[in-house]
Amino acid sequence: METQNMSTGKVAAVIGLAVGAILVLQQDRDPLDAVSTAGSTIWRRAVFCIIAGLSLLAAGWLYKLLFCPLELIKGPDDVGYIAEDGRSKARAANEVRRRRKTGELPPVYPNGWYRVLDSHMLERGAVKNVSALGEQLAVFRGHDGKAYVLDAYCPHLGANLAVGGRVVGSCIECPFHGWQFRGNDGKCVRIPYAEKVPEFAKVRSWPSCEVNGQILIWYHCDGEDPQWTVPEQPQITKGEWVYRGRTEHFINAHIQEIPENAADIAHLAHLHTPGMISGVDLRYTHNKTWEFLRHDWKAQWAPESEPNRHCSQMLVNHSLTVFGCHWSLLDVHVVARQVGPGVVFLQFDHSFLGRGVIMHCVTPVEPLLQCVSHIIFYQANIPPLVPKFILKAECIQFERDVMIWNNKKYIAKPLLVKEDSAIQKHRRWYSQFYSDNSPRLRHQRDTLDF
């Protein structure tokens, strides 16, 4: 809807420009002269102004296509649901959420690092309200330039610090009564109308880090300190790789379903072989019209050993065939390294297309709702159109998985064949991120409709 409104606004702007130009050009003309030449002159000028306006719009569109980052932000009901019989997407999504069998689920919040924001989305002195891990968080950047993450609700009377709150130095000020909470530990340092601040006045401060252009928080059900760090990508830090865009999707599934795809090698040949142009709706991706274009995949998954047992790697070789001919120039080798339950680095290294990384981040919003983002950084000397095409291609393939995840049931004891052995191996590896006290879903909540 927002895109439609923007398009309507652009058309209105062109028409307004034409009409305004005509009125301005006619102001100084003699009335008799205007009557005699009104017909053709006015229309020539109108056509000229409209063409000029459309040319400006085309130039802006071309500039955005060639030079601006690609940002595709999808809502919770935009992808992965089938809306039939006159139903809206939102209604179809809510019906699936209510009626779908969830299965015997693992704990819903694994221990690990999770992305909450991209760095460029949080300016100095700004505060954002973020929903993650069933909590409301106030993410703010102090005037010292450092990002802080606190629980959003003020312990005084429950106001949301991120909704109307003000950054003061390295503190956040409550919009209700002006209490100020320090970013690094959540301690209240000032109550404007009180002589003394109680020692116990504080909000929870989340362990956080800012690396690779992202702000992440550490979650552990027992409150333990971070057990590993998120590896820095030196090319990003040095500016050799630059931001070229991001996508964002919401997945109605358990978090473990998403990284488990890395070990499900067999699904690549069936779900992801049809070409990009066949789209994301699985009812039509195998249409014979598009069979001339095929993606071929060879992949393997394996966990890493100590001291990186929290990491795993998927090695992928992709090739493209058009009308049965192999286009070797577009062969791509990808190393997908998962770090903990919520962060994956997809490294691209191609002699023609260049080098870069897509950071695939999964953050639980609530037990069965995951926010998944793909952020791409790419060689600064490669035309932006290349990484934007890669990101778009990744988005199309990913949205096919979304349609599966949004409608499937989690099966704790799946019926597997020997070729599926990596799936059980992945589940054993992933279980390290659960503890005895990791929260479980006790009942299905269906009050948070899209």
C-alpha positions as CSV (number, residue, x, y, z in Angstrom):
1,M,0.0,0.0,0.0
2,E,2.8,2.4,0.8
3,T,4.4,1.7,-2.6
4,Q,1.2,2.4,-4.3
5,N,0.8,5.7,-2.5
6,M,4.3,6.7,-3.4
7,S,3.6,5.9,-7.1
8,T,0.4,7.9,-7.0
9,G,2.2,10.8,-5.5
10,K,4.8,10.8,-8.2
11,V,2.2,10.8,-11.0
12,A,0.4,13.6,-9.2
13,A,3.7,15.5,-8.9
14,V,4.3,15.2,-12.7
15,I,0.7,16.4,-13.5
16,G,1.0,19.3,-11.0
17,L,4.4,20.3,-12.5
18,A,2.8,20.4,-15.9
19,V,-0.2,22.4,-14.8
20,G,1.9,24.8,-12.7
21,A,4.3,25.4,-15.6
22,I,1.4,26.2,-17.9
23,L,-0.1,28.7,-15.5
24,V,3.2,30.4,-14.9
25,L,4.0,30.6,-18.7
26,Q,0.5,32.1,-19.4
27,Q,0.6,34.8,-16.7
28,D,2.4,37.5,-18.7
29,R,0.6,36.9,-22.0
30,D,-1.8,39.4,-23.6
31,P,-5.4,38.1,-23.3
32,L,-6.2,38.6,-27.1
33,D,-2.9,37.0,-28.0
34,A,-3.7,34.1,-25.7
35,V,-7.1,33.5,-27.3
36,S,-5.6,33.4,-30.8
37,T,-2.8,30.9,-29.9
38,A,-4.3,29.1,-27.0
39,G,-4.9,25.7,-28.7
40,S,-1.6,24.3,-29.9
41,T,0.8,26.3,-27.8
42,I,-0.7,25.3,-24.4
43,W,-0.7,21.6,-25.4
44,R,2.8,21.7,-26.7
45,R,4.0,23.2,-23.4
46,A,1.9,20.8,-21.4
47,V,3.4,17.8,-23.3
48,F,6.9,19.3,-22.9
49,C,6.4,19.7,-19.1
50,I,5.0,16.2,-18.7
51,I,7.9,14.7,-20.7
52,A,10.3,16.7,-18.6
53,G,8.7,15.5,-15.4
54,L,8.7,11.9,-16.5
55,S,12.3,12.2,-17.5
56,L,13.2,13.4,-14.0
57,L,11.3,10.4,-12.5
58,A,13.1,8.1,-14.9
59,A,16.5,9.6,-14.0
60,G,15.7,9.2,-10.3
61,W,14.6,5.6,-10.8
62,L,17.7,4.8,-12.8
63,Y,19.9,6.4,-10.2
64,K,18.2,4.4,-7.4
65,L,18.6,1.2,-9.5
66,L,22.3,1.7,-10.2
67,F,23.6,3.4,-7.1
68,C,21.3,3.1,-4.0
69,P,21.1,0.1,-1.7
70,L,18.4,-2.4,-2.3
71,E,16.0,-2.6,0.6
72,L,13.1,-5.1,0.5
73,I,11.1,-5.1,3.8
74,K,8.2,-7.6,3.9
75,G,5.5,-7.6,6.5
76,P,4.4,-10.7,8.5
77,D,1.6,-11.6,6.1
78,D,3.3,-10.5,2.8
79,V,5.0,-13.8,2.0
80,G,4.3,-17.5,2.3
81,Y,0.5,-17.6,2.6
82,I,-2.2,-18.4,0.1
83,A,-5.1,-16.0,0.1
84,E,-8.1,-17.5,-1.7
85,D,-11.9,-17.1,-1.8
86,G,-11.6,-13.4,-1.4
87,R,-9.6,-13.5,1.9
88,S,-7.0,-10.9,2.6
89,K,-3.4,-12.0,3.1
90,A,-3.7,-10.9,6.8
91,R,-6.8,-13.1,7.3
92,A,-5.1,-16.1,5.5
93,A,-2.0,-15.7,7.7
94,N,-4.0,-15.5,10.9
95,E,-6.1,-18.5,10.0
96,V,-2.9,-20.5,9.4
97,R,-1.4,-19.4,12.7
98,R,-4.5,-20.5,14.6
99,R,-5.2,-23.8,13.0
100,R,-1.7,-25.2,12.2
101,K,-0.4,-28.0,14.4
102,T,2.9,-26.9,16.0
103,G,4.2,-30.3,17.0
104,E,6.5,-31.2,19.9
105,L,8.7,-28.1,19.9
106,P,12.3,-27.6,21.3
107,P,12.8,-24.7,23.6
108,V,11.8,-21.5,21.9
109,Y,14.8,-19.2,22.7
110,P,18.2,-20.7,22.2
111,N,21.2,-19.1,24.0
112,G,23.3,-16.9,21.7
113,W,23.8,-13.6,19.9
114,Y,20.9,-12.0,18.0
115,R,20.7,-8.9,15.7
116,V,18.4,-6.2,16.9
117,L,19.3,-3.3,14.4
118,D,21.7,-2.4,11.7
119,S,24.1,0.3,12.8
120,H,23.1,2.8,10.2
121,M,19.5,2.7,11.5
122,L,20.5,4.2,14.8
123,E,21.9,7.7,14.7
124,R,23.7,9.4,17.6
125,G,21.1,10.5,20.2
126,A,18.4,8.3,18.7
127,V,16.3,5.6,20.4
128,K,14.4,2.7,18.8
129,N,11.8,0.3,20.2
130,V,12.6,-3.3,19.3
131,S,10.6,-6.5,19.9
132,A,12.9,-9.5,20.5
133,L,12.8,-12.7,22.5
134,G,9.4,-11.9,23.9
135,E,10.6,-8.6,25.3
136,Q,10.3,-4.9,24.5
137,L,13.8,-3.3,24.2
138,A,15.0,0.3,24.1
139,V,18.0,0.4,21.8
140,F,19.7,3.8,21.8
141,R,22.9,5.4,20.8
142,G,24.4,7.7,23.4
143,H,26.1,11.0,22.6
144,D,29.3,9.1,23.2
145,G,28.5,7.2,20.0
146,K,28.1,3.8,21.7
147,A,24.9,1.7,21.3
148,Y,23.1,0.5,24.5
149,V,20.2,-1.9,25.0
150,L,17.9,-1.8,28.0
151,D,14.6,-3.3,28.9
152,A,12.0,-0.8,27.5
153,Y,9.7,-0.5,30.5
154,C,10.5,2.0,33.3
155,P,10.3,0.3,36.7
156,H,8.7,3.4,38.2
157,L,5.2,3.3,36.5
158,G,5.9,1.2,33.4
159,A,6.3,3.8,30.7
160,N,8.1,2.6,27.5
161,L,11.5,4.3,27.5
162,A,11.8,3.9,23.7
163,V,8.5,5.7,23.0
164,G,9.1,9.4,23.6
165,G,12.2,8.8,25.6
166,R,15.2,11.1,25.3
167,V,18.9,10.3,25.1
168,V,20.9,12.4,27.6
169,G,24.6,11.7,27.3
170,S,24.9,7.9,27.7
171,C,21.6,7.7,29.5
172,I,18.0,7.3,28.4
173,E,15.3,9.6,30.0
174,C,11.9,8.3,30.7
175,P,9.2,10.3,28.9
176,F,6.8,10.0,31.8
177,H,8.6,11.5,34.9
178,G,12.2,12.1,33.6
179,W,14.0,9.3,35.4
180,Q,17.3,8.7,33.7
181,F,18.9,5.3,33.3
182,R,22.5,4.6,32.5
183,G,23.1,2.7,29.3
184,N,26.0,0.5,30.4
185,D,24.3,-1.0,33.4
186,G,20.7,0.2,33.5
187,K,21.2,2.0,36.9
188,C,18.9,5.0,37.5
189,V,21.2,8.0,38.0
190,R,18.7,10.9,38.3
191,I,15.1,11.5,39.5
192,P,14.4,15.2,38.8
193,Y,12.0,15.6,41.8
194,A,13.7,13.3,44.4
195,E,16.6,14.1,46.7
196,K,18.0,10.6,46.5
197,V,18.0,7.8,43.9
198,P,17.3,4.3,45.4
199,E,20.1,1.9,44.9
200,F,17.7,-0.8,43.6
201,A,16.3,1.6,40.9
202,K,17.4,0.1,37.6
203,V,16.3,-1.7,34.5
204,R,17.9,-4.7,32.9
205,S,20.9,-4.0,30.7
206,W,21.5,-6.5,27.9
207,P,25.0,-7.5,26.9
208,S,25.5,-6.1,23.5
209,C,28.1,-5.6,20.8
210,E,28.4,-3.6,17.6
211,V,30.2,-5.4,14.8
212,N,30.0,-5.7,11.0
213,G,27.6,-2.8,10.9
214,Q,25.1,-4.5,13.2
215,I,24.0,-4.2,16.8
216,L,23.5,-7.5,18.6
217,I,22.4,-8.7,22.0
218,W,23.4,-11.7,24.0
219,Y,20.7,-13.9,25.4
220,H,21.1,-16.7,28.0
221,C,18.2,-18.2,29.9
222,D,20.4,-18.4,33.1
223,G,21.9,-15.0,32.7
224,E,25.4,-16.3,31.9
225,D,27.9,-14.0,30.2
226,P,28.7,-14.3,26.5
227,Q,30.4,-17.6,25.7
228,W,31.7,-16.6,22.3
229,T,32.1,-13.5,20.2
230,V,30.7,-12.6,16.8
231,P,33.6,-12.6,14.3
232,E,34.5,-9.3,12.8
233,Q,34.7,-9.1,9.0
234,P,37.8,-7.0,8.4
235,Q,36.8,-6.0,4.9
236,I,33.7,-4.3,6.4
237,T,35.6,-2.6,9.2
238,K,38.2,-1.3,6.7
239,G,35.6,-0.1,4.3
240,E,36.7,-2.4,1.5
241,W,33.2,-3.9,1.4
242,V,30.3,-1.5,1.6
243,Y,26.6,-1.8,2.4
244,R,24.5,-2.6,-0.6
245,G,21.2,-3.5,0.9
246,R,19.0,-5.7,3.1
247,T,15.9,-7.7,3.1
248,E,13.6,-8.5,6.1
249,H,11.0,-11.2,6.5
250,F,8.9,-12.6,9.3
251,I,8.7,-16.3,9.6
252,N,5.8,-18.1,11.4
253,A,7.9,-21.1,12.6
254,H,10.2,-22.3,15.4
255,I,13.7,-20.8,15.1
256,Q,15.4,-24.1,14.6
257,E,13.5,-24.8,11.4
258,I,15.4,-22.1,9.6
259,P,19.1,-23.0,10.1
260,E,18.2,-26.7,9.8
261,N,17.8,-26.0,6.1
262,A,21.6,-26.0,5.8
263,A,21.7,-29.7,6.6
264,D,18.7,-30.6,4.5
265,I,20.7,-31.1,1.3
266,A,17.9,-32.9,-0.5
267,H,15.5,-30.0,-0.5
268,L,17.8,-27.9,-2.7
269,A,17.3,-30.1,-5.8
270,H,13.5,-30.0,-5.5
271,L,12.7,-26.6,-4.1
272,H,15.4,-24.4,-5.5
273,T,16.2,-25.9,-8.9
274,P,13.5,-23.9,-10.8
275,G,14.9,-20.6,-12.1
276,M,14.4,-17.3,-10.4
277,I,11.8,-16.2,-13.0
278,S,9.4,-18.9,-12.0
279,G,8.8,-16.9,-8.8
280,V,8.1,-17.9,-5.2
281,D,4.6,-19.3,-5.2
282,L,5.3,-23.0,-4.9
283,R,2.1,-23.8,-6.8
284,Y,3.7,-22.5,-10.0
285,T,7.5,-22.8,-9.6
286,H,7.5,-26.1,-11.5
287,N,5.6,-24.7,-14.4
288,K,7.0,-26.2,-17.7
289,T,7.1,-22.7,-19.2
290,W,10.2,-21.9,-17.1
291,E,12.0,-25.2,-17.4
292,F,14.6,-23.8,-19.7
293,L,16.3,-22.1,-16.7
294,R,17.6,-24.3,-13.9
295,H,19.8,-23.9,-10.8
296,D,21.9,-26.8,-9.9
297,W,23.3,-27.3,-6.4
298,K,25.9,-29.4,-4.7
299,A,26.3,-28.9,-1.0
300,Q,27.6,-30.4,2.2
301,W,27.2,-29.4,5.9
302,A,29.4,-30.2,8.9
303,P,30.0,-28.8,12.4
304,E,33.3,-27.3,13.4
305,S,35.4,-28.6,16.3
306,E,36.7,-27.0,19.4
307,P,37.2,-24.1,20.2
308,N,34.5,-23.3,17.6
309,R,31.9,-26.0,18.4
310,H,29.3,-23.2,18.3
311,C,30.0,-22.9,14.6
312,S,29.1,-25.0,11.5
313,Q,29.7,-24.7,7.8
314,M,27.8,-25.3,4.7
315,L,29.7,-25.5,1.4
316,V,27.6,-24.7,-1.7
317,N,28.5,-24.9,-5.4
318,H,25.9,-23.3,-7.6
319,S,25.7,-23.6,-11.4
320,L,23.2,-22.3,-13.9
321,T,21.9,-24.0,-17.1
322,V,19.9,-22.2,-19.8
323,F,18.3,-24.5,-22.4
324,G,20.5,-27.3,-21.2
325,C,23.7,-25.2,-21.7
326,H,25.9,-24.7,-18.6
327,W,27.0,-21.1,-18.1
328,S,30.2,-21.6,-16.3
329,L,30.7,-17.8,-15.9
330,L,27.9,-17.8,-13.3
331,D,29.2,-20.7,-11.3
332,V,29.3,-19.5,-7.7
333,H,31.0,-21.0,-4.7
334,V,29.5,-20.0,-1.3
335,V,30.8,-20.8,2.2
336,A,27.9,-20.3,4.7
337,R,29.3,-20.2,8.2
338,Q,26.8,-20.3,11.1
339,V,27.9,-18.7,14.4
340,G,25.6,-19.7,17.2
341,P,21.8,-20.0,16.6
342,G,21.1,-16.7,15.0
343,V,23.9,-15.5,12.8
344,V,25.2,-16.9,9.4
345,F,27.8,-15.4,7.1
346,L,27.4,-16.3,3.4
347,Q,30.8,-15.6,1.8
348,F,30.9,-15.0,-2.0
349,D,34.2,-15.2,-3.9
350,H,33.9,-15.1,-7.7
351,S,36.5,-14.2,-10.3
352,F,34.0,-12.1,-12.3
353,L,31.3,-11.1,-9.9
354,G,33.7,-10.1,-7.0
355,R,33.7,-10.8,-3.3
356,G,31.3,-10.0,-0.5
357,V,29.2,-11.3,2.3
358,I,25.5,-11.7,3.1
359,M,24.8,-11.7,6.8
360,H,21.7,-13.9,7.5
361,C,20.3,-13.1,10.9
362,V,17.4,-14.8,12.7
363,T,16.0,-13.0,15.8
364,P,13.0,-14.5,17.7
365,V,10.3,-11.9,18.1
366,E,8.0,-14.3,20.0
367,P,8.1,-18.1,20.3
368,L,6.8,-18.8,16.8
369,L,7.6,-15.6,15.0
370,Q,11.1,-15.0,13.7
371,C,12.5,-11.8,12.1
372,V,15.0,-12.8,9.4
373,S,17.2,-10.3,7.7
374,H,19.8,-10.5,4.9
375,I,22.3,-7.7,4.9
376,I,24.8,-7.6,2.0
377,F,28.3,-5.9,2.0
378,Y,30.2,-6.1,-1.2
379,Q,33.4,-4.9,-2.8
380,A,33.3,-1.1,-3.2
381,N,34.7,-1.2,-6.7
382,I,32.1,-3.6,-8.0
383,P,29.0,-1.9,-9.6
384,P,26.2,-1.9,-7.0
385,L,23.9,-3.6,-9.5
386,V,25.9,-6.9,-9.0
387,P,25.4,-7.3,-5.3
388,K,21.8,-6.0,-5.6
389,F,21.1,-8.8,-8.1
390,I,22.7,-11.4,-5.8
391,L,20.6,-10.1,-2.9
392,K,17.4,-10.2,-5.0
393,A,18.2,-13.8,-6.2
394,E,18.8,-14.8,-2.6
395,C,15.5,-13.2,-1.6
396,I,13.5,-15.2,-4.2
397,Q,15.0,-18.5,-3.2
398,F,14.5,-17.7,0.5
399,E,10.8,-16.8,0.0
400,R,10.2,-20.3,-1.4
401,D,11.4,-21.6,2.0
402,V,9.2,-19.1,3.8
403,M,6.1,-20.7,2.2
404,I,7.2,-24.1,3.6
405,W,8.1,-22.8,7.1
406,N,4.9,-20.8,7.5
407,N,2.7,-23.8,6.9
408,K,4.6,-26.8,8.2
409,K,4.5,-28.7,11.5
410,Y,7.7,-29.4,13.5
411,I,8.3,-33.1,13.8
412,A,10.5,-34.1,16.7
413,K,11.1,-37.6,15.4
414,P,11.0,-37.3,11.6
415,L,10.9,-40.2,9.2
416,L,14.3,-40.0,7.5
417,V,16.2,-42.1,5.0
418,K,20.0,-42.5,5.2
419,E,20.5,-39.6,2.7
420,D,19.0,-37.4,5.4
421,S,21.5,-38.2,8.0
422,A,22.9,-34.6,8.2
423,I,19.5,-33.4,9.5
424,Q,19.9,-35.5,12.7
425,K,23.5,-34.5,13.0
426,H,22.5,-30.8,12.7
427,R,19.8,-31.3,15.5
428,R,22.4,-32.7,17.8
429,W,24.8,-29.8,17.1
430,Y,22.0,-27.2,17.5
431,S,20.9,-28.7,20.9
432,Q,24.0,-27.2,22.5
433,F,22.2,-23.8,22.5
434,Y,19.5,-25.1,24.8
435,S,19.8,-25.3,28.6
436,D,17.6,-27.0,31.2
437,N,15.9,-23.7,31.9
438,S,15.4,-22.6,28.3
439,P,11.8,-21.4,27.9
440,R,9.3,-23.6,26.2
441,L,6.0,-22.9,24.5
442,R,3.3,-23.9,27.0
443,H,0.3,-22.8,24.9
444,Q,-0.4,-21.3,21.5
445,R,-1.2,-17.6,21.7
446,D,-3.4,-16.3,18.9
447,T,-4.2,-12.8,20.1
448,L,-1.4,-11.0,18.2
449,D,-3.0,-10.9,14.8
450,F,-1.1,-9.4,11.9
